[in-house]
Amino acid sequence: MELTVKRLSECTLNQAVEAWNKGFEDYYVQIVMTVDMFLARMAAESLSADYSFVAFDGDEPVGIILNGIRTIGGVKTAWNGGTAVAVSHRRLGVAKQLLEASIRLYREEGVSRATLEAFKQNEKAIALYRQMGYEVTDQLVLLESSEAWQPGELPRGDYTVRWSGPHEAARLPFYNANSAWQTGWQSLKDGHTVIASDPQGRPVGYALAKRVYDASGEHTSTILYQCVTNPDAPDTGGIVRLLCSEVFTGADALRKRAFNLPRTSVCAEVLAAGGFTVATEQVKMDKSL
């Protein structure tokens, strides 16, 4: 094997997409992509061709790692948005070389924290990430439901709810900046922040969500990315139920999902009580640099 690792910016789009699709052809979920889909994901997730790498065996693309870098809560943070190796080239150290190239780049770019998510059942990948210095910092779940939302008891008092742009979440003092990369406000350019305030007008909770529409403009699904309360607020469960009710209004017969919520969060508990079930489980892993 004549392995070389190049920055994605030095490769053609077709080579990058070929490496991606070869690496994920037998994955837990279907994420094979066209060139257009690949470009859209790179843009939506703030992934960079200059920070990402493709592995070649001779002229054949056989592995890929996508990386993005953001400053989150004042900390320069890198995210591994996907590592994949073609079936024919697994167990040959390709993934390790891609990770080593990425970590070197993180250090060159002044990154302080590297993060990624991995499917809980992907024990081999998790073991490799541990070997590279990553540690599991959270357990995440993707919850879904196509049944009518049953919110349960809402909080007492004259709470108000307003919708705003996703950037409004970052201005709240209790914004969760350390959530999974794809659930941060920067990844929700076409999403919304839903903010709940108490009778005195003080924000007590927020949700980050997105409504999905088809080509004819029909609302087809709603996705919840974060639902967080002010730790000093009373009845946090009630506030979460209020926010979830607002997010899922009009979506009773539609697909409803909550993406990469911490498994032990109040929001995950509220949604499970309201009929949501676990579709997938991931671990969040971090590495200090």
N, C-alpha and C positions, 0 to 999 in steps of 0.2 A: 504493500500500500504506500503510495506516494502522497501523503497528506500535506496540504497547505491550508492556511487559514487567512482569509482576506476580509477586509471591511466590506460590508454590504454595498457601500457607495462605490466600490471598485468593481462591482459585479453588474450584470444586466438584471433587470426585473424578472425576466423569465428564469434565470438561474436561481434567484432567490426564491421565487414561488415554487420552482421544481424541488428545491431542497426542503422547503416547508411541507409540501404535499407528500413527498416521500417519507418524511419523518413522522407525519401525523396520520398516515393512511390507516393505521390499525389502532388509533387512539381511543380513549374512553368515550369521547364525544366527537361528533362529526365537525371538523374544522378545516377540511380541505377547501382551498380558496382559488379564485381566479385572480388575475393581475389586478383588476379593479377592486375586488374585495380586499386584497392585500394592501393596496395603497390607502383605501379608506380606513382600514384598521390602524395602519401606521400613523395616519393623521389624527384619528380619534383618540388614540392612547398616548400621544406625544412620544412615539417611538422614532428613533433616529437612525438613518442609514449610516451615518458617520460613527455611531456608537455600537452598531450591530455587526455580526460576523457570519460569514458563510465558509464552511469547510469543503474542500475539494479533494477528491482522489484522482489525481491527474487533472483532466478537464471536467470530471463529473461532480456536480454539487451533491454532497452526501450528508450535510448537517448544517444547522442554522441556529443562531441565538439572536433574539431581538432585544434591544435595550433602549431604555429611555432614562433621562435624567431631569429631575425637577428640584427646585428648592421648596421644601414643605415644612412649614412651621419654623423657618429659619435654618433648616438642616438640608444640605445638598444630598439628595437621595436618588439612587439608581434603582430601576426596576427591570428584572428579567421577565420580558413579556412572552416568552416561549423558547424552549430549547428542544430541538428535535434532531434525531439522527435516523437515516435510512435503515430499514431492517437489515439490509445486506452488510451494514458497517457498524452494527452495535457490538458492544463488548470489546471494542478495539481502542478505546480511549479517546474517541472523537469528542464526546460530550465534555470530557474533562479538559481537553485542549480549548474548546470554545469557552468554557467557564474561566479558565486561566487567562485567556486573552481579554475577556470582559473585565475581570478583576484588576488586571494591569491597567486597563483603560480607566476604570473607576478611580483608581489612585491617581493617575495622571490628571484627571479632571477635577480632583479635589473632593470627591464624594466621601461623605462621612458614614452613610448607611446604605447598604444594599438590601433589597427585599425581593421576594418572589412568592408565588403561590404554587402548590403542587397538589394533585389529587391524592387524597388520603391513602388510597389503595396502591399508589405508585411507589412501593417501598424501595425499589432500586434507585429511583431518582432521588428520593428523600435521603437515602444513605449516601449518595454521591454529594448532594448539597451539604450534608453534615460534614463530610470529609473535606469540603472546600471552606468550612468555617461558618456555615449557616446554622441557626438554631430555630426550632419551632417556637413561635411567640404567640400563636393563636390558632384556634380551631374555627373554621368557617363553614357555613352551610348555604346552599342555594335551595330556597323553599319555593313551592309553587302550588297553585290552586286554580281550578276552573269553575269552582262553585261560588255561590253568592257569599260575600264577605259577611261574617257574623262578628261584629266588633265587641259585643259584651257591654259592660257598664262604662259609660263615658264620664269624664271628670265633672264634678259639680262646680258651679260657678260660671261666670260670664267670660269664658275664654274666647278669644278671637283667632282666626286663622287667615293668613294671607299668602298668596303665591308671588314668587319673585324669581329673578335669575339665579342660576346656580352659584354665582360668586358671592351672593349674600350670605351663604352658609359660613364662608371663611371669616366673615366679620363678627360672628358670634363668639363670645369668650369661651364657650364650651364646645366649639367645633372640634370634631375628632380628626385631626390632621394625620394620624397614624393608621387610618383605616386602609384596607386593601386598595392598591393603586387605582383600579378601575372604578372604585366607588367614591373617589375623591371628586370634588366639584370641577376640577380641571378636565376630567374625562367626560363631563356631561354638558358639552357645549349646546346641545339641543334639549337639555333637561330643565328642571325647576327645583327651587328650594321652597318648601312649604313651612312657614314659621308660625308656631302657636305662641300666643302671648296671654298673660294673666290679666285679671280685671284692671290692674294698674299699668298695663301696657308693657310689662317686662317680658322679654322672650323666655319661654320655659322649655322649648323643644323645637326641633326642626326635622324635616325629612328631605332627602334628596331623591328625586324620582324622575322618570321619563315615560311619556306616553308614545306608543309606537303606532304609526299609521301606514296603511297600504297605499298602493299606487293611485287608488281612487279617493284617498283622503279619509277612509274609514278607520276608526280607532280599533285596533286589533289586539293590543295587549298593553299592560302597564307594568313597569319594572321599578321596584323600590331598591335603592342603593344604600341609604343610611337612614336611620331613625334614632335620634339621640335626644336626651332630655338634659336640662340643667340639673346638675347633681344636687342643687339646693332646693329644687322644686318639690312640692308635695304631690303625692299620687302620680308617680312617674308612669305606672302602668296605665292609668287613665289617660294621661297625656299622649302616650304612644298609641293607644286605641283611637284617640281623637285624630291624630295625624294620619294613621293608617286608613281610617274611614274617609278622610279627605282625599288621600292619594288614590284610593280605589273606588271613589264615587263614579258611577256610570260604567263600571267594569265587571258587574256581577257575572255576566255570561262570557266574559273574555278571559284569556289567559292572564294570570296574575303571577308575578315572580318577585322574589326578594333575593338579591344577588350578593353573595359573599358577606353575609351578616355573621358577626361573632356568635358561635353556637350558644354561649351562655348569656347573651344579651337579653334585656327585657323585651326588645322587639321580636326576637326569635321566639320567645315564650308566648307572647301575645298572638303572633301569627299562627303558631302551632295550635293554640287554643281556639283560634278562629277557623280552623280547617285546613291550614297549609300543611303540606308534607315535604319531607326532605327529598330532594332530587339528586343532589350530589354533595359531597363533603370534600373540603380541601384543608390543607394546613398553610398557614402564613409563616414564612421563614425570613429571618433578618440576619444580617452580618454587619458588624462594626468594622470600619476601616481606619 
